Amino acid sequence: MSQSTWTSDFSKLAPNPLLGATSTVDIQRLSHYFDQHWPNVRLQLISEQFETAFPEETACFETVHTEFWVRKIFLCSDETPLSFARVVVPKATYLRFQNAFEQLKTKPIGETLLHHNPDVTRHPFEYRFLEKNDLLSKDMQHTYAHLEVPGWARRSLFTWAGFPLLITEVFLFQTQVASCL
């Protein structure tokens, strides 16, 4: 099976997880949405370290970067994972805002650093159907091997005072997809 591509037009994706749904909810702040709809939502920090970004991630940046700080997290309700996220930060961006990144700990990056910051711009979301052989799926399953794939993901490039970072979120249940995209 070939890997699907990222698209900004969610309605053109097939299979579409919203078939039969009457409407979608425009969720800009995923952690806030989960807090309202699931009990005991918490952020499980998997790792924060310099590592190789995936080729599809490096292609999102306008300039060439070779070193990336990557943050991996799960948002969970009790012990059930609701979403997986990868934050990919070029080294120059990390060094510029290092203190802010290091203070995140188990706080969501969007709620803590991005959404209320006038120096941050979010570019349009892109969406994609994930398959078992995707690097993103494999990365996610290193922590939770039992998670079902395929699934849906969205990503967006942010610029913070001109410095880029990429956030990709994977939705782990069909009900979350229908409610969050």
C-alpha positions as a printed Julia matrix, in Angstrom:
181×3 Matrix{Float64}:
   0.0    0.0    0.0
   1.41   3.41  -0.87
   1.79   6.11   1.71
  -0.89   8.79   1.55
   0.11  12.43   1.2
  -0.62  15.44   3.33
  -3.41  17.73   2.1
  -4.95  20.97   3.34
  -8.37  19.96   1.97
  -9.79  17.52   4.49
 -12.9   16.89   2.4
 -10.81  15.25  -0.36
  -9.34  12.57   1.86
 -10.45   9.0    1.39
 -11.53   7.17   3.36
 -13.1   10.13   5.1
 -13.68   9.6    8.85
 -16.56  12.07   8.83
 -18.87  10.13   6.56
 -22.21  10.18   8.3
 -21.22  13.04  10.6
 -23.44  16.09  10.4
 -20.79  18.66  11.22
 -17.24  19.11  12.35
 -15.86  21.1   15.22
 -13.0   23.46  14.48
 -10.61  22.52  17.25
  -7.64  24.87  17.44
  -6.62  23.82  20.93
  -6.76  20.05  21.13
  -5.76  19.72  24.79
  -8.53  22.16  25.79
 -11.07  20.11  23.8
  -9.95  16.85  25.43
 -10.18  18.45  28.9
 -13.84  19.26  28.19
 -14.81  15.81  26.85
 -12.74  13.21  28.72
 -12.03  12.74  32.44
  -8.58  13.09  33.94
  -6.72  14.24  30.82
  -2.99  14.4   31.33
   0.07  14.81  29.19
   2.46  11.87  29.17
   5.89  13.08  28.11
   7.7   10.38  26.12
  10.89  12.22  25.18
  12.5   15.58  24.52
  15.83  15.33  22.74
  17.83  16.14  19.65
  17.22  13.49  17.02
  16.69  13.02  13.3
  13.44  14.39  11.94
  11.48  12.39   9.37
  12.01  13.42   5.72
   8.36  14.53   5.43
   8.92  16.76   8.48
  12.11  18.39   7.22
  10.37  19.15   3.92
   7.93  21.45   5.78
  10.59  24.03   6.56
  11.47  26.75   4.04
  15.16  26.6    4.82
  17.34  23.51   5.26
  17.84  22.39   8.85
  19.93  19.41   9.89
  19.46  19.28  13.66
  16.1   19.08  15.42
  14.84  18.98  18.99
  11.91  16.56  18.98
   9.28  16.37  21.71
   6.98  13.32  21.78
   3.87  13.17  23.96
   0.6   11.35  24.44
  -2.54  13.03  25.74
  -4.29  10.42  27.85
  -7.58  10.09  29.69
  -6.74   8.01  32.72
  -4.55   5.37  31.06
  -6.17   5.55  27.59
  -4.15   7.42  24.93
  -6.31   9.96  23.05
  -3.64  11.45  20.79
   0.05  11.29  20.01
   2.05  14.38  19.07
   5.49  15.13  17.71
   6.87  18.64  18.01
   9.79  19.11  15.62
  11.92  22.18  16.36
  14.93  23.22  14.29
  18.01  23.78  16.46
  18.02  27.56  15.82
  14.41  27.81  17.06
  15.21  25.67  20.08
  18.25  27.77  21.02
  16.26  31.02  20.65
  13.51  29.8   23.02
  15.42  27.15  24.98
  14.27  28.27  28.44
  10.6   28.15  27.39
  10.97  24.67  25.86
  12.8   23.32  28.91
  10.09  24.61  31.26
   7.28  22.79  29.43
   7.69  19.5   31.32
   4.18  17.94  31.23
   2.36  21.04  29.98
   0.9   21.18  26.44
   3.02  23.31  24.13
   0.05  24.98  22.44
  -1.71  26.09  25.61
   1.56  27.06  27.29
   3.63  28.76  24.58
   1.74  29.26  21.35
  -2.0   30.0   21.36
  -1.96  33.2   23.39
   1.36  34.49  22.08
   1.07  37.47  19.68
   4.48  36.57  18.19
   3.2   33.16  17.0
   1.48  32.43  13.7
  -0.11  29.07  12.91
  -0.16  28.06   9.27
  -3.16  26.07   7.9
  -3.63  22.49   9.0
  -2.72  19.61   6.72
  -4.36  16.2    7.11
  -3.4   12.67   6.3
  -4.51   9.08   6.69
  -1.77   7.03   8.4
  -0.9    3.46   7.64
   1.03   0.86   9.65
   4.24   1.36   7.68
   4.37   5.16   8.21
   7.33   6.39  10.23
   4.91   8.38  12.38
   2.87   5.24  13.15
   5.98   3.25  14.01
   7.28   6.03  16.24
   3.98   6.17  18.13
   3.88   2.39  18.55
   7.3    2.33  20.24
   5.48   3.45  23.38
   2.08   1.82  22.91
   2.56  -1.24  20.71
  -1.12  -2.18  20.97
  -2.43   1.05  19.37
  -4.52   0.52  16.3
  -3.24   1.92  13.03
  -4.33   3.2   10.52
  -5.61   6.49  11.81
  -5.83  10.18  11.05
  -3.31  12.92  11.67
  -3.08  16.65  11.28
  -0.08  18.94  11.33
   0.67  22.62  11.24
   3.76  24.71  10.91
   4.07  27.53  13.45
   6.37  30.53  13.34
   7.39  32.13  16.61
   8.98  35.55  16.04
  10.04  34.23  12.63
  11.41  30.92  13.95
   9.61  27.75  12.7
   8.39  24.63  14.47
   6.12  21.8   13.33
   3.43  20.08  15.39
   1.88  16.81  14.21
  -1.02  15.17  16.08
  -2.36  11.65  15.58
  -5.94  10.85  16.6
  -6.16   7.43  18.15
  -9.9    6.71  18.03
 -12.52   7.27  15.35
 -14.71   9.26  17.76
 -11.91  11.74  18.38
 -11.36  12.15  14.66
 -15.01  12.91  13.99
 -15.07  15.46  16.79
 -11.68  17.1   16.37
 -11.04  17.67  12.69
